[in-house]
Amino acid sequence: MEKSGVDEDDILESARIIHGMEKIEDIKYAILERDEAFPTIPSSPSKS
């Protein structure tokens, strides 16, 4: 993450906007893509 200039807050912000996740513990994986998007995979299924 250091090399890309991304930090935990950037990942959490993206997860919050896209999935409504509030805690970093809710994220199982976050993948940095070329367009600097952060697709995230929840650590457990959504309760919707």
N, C-alpha and C positions, 0 to 999 in steps of 0.2 A: 504494500500500500504506500510505503514511503516514496518509492520510485515514481509512482503515478500521481502523487500529490493529493491522494484521497485519504480522508480520515473516517473514523467511526461515525461522526456526526453526519457526514455526507451520505453514508449508507443508510443510517437510521432515518434521515429526512426522506430519502427516496422510498423506503419501505413504508413510512407513515403515509406519504401521498398516494402511493399505488395500492397498498394493502391495508392501511389503517393500523399497522403494527406500532405499538408504543414503546416496546422494550427491545434491546439488542438480543436478549435471550430468546425472543420469538423468531429470530432468523436462523435458519439452518445453514443456508448458503447465500452468498451475494457474489455476483459475477460482474467484474468490470468489463464492459464491452468497448469497442473502439469509439463509439459515439458518446462514451462516458455515462451511459445509462447503467443502472444497477438492477438487473432482474434479481429478485429475491425469492427464496424458497422458504416457506414457513417451517418452523420446527414441528408444528402439529397442525392438523387440519383446521380450517376456519370454522367458527361456530356460527355460521349464517343460516 
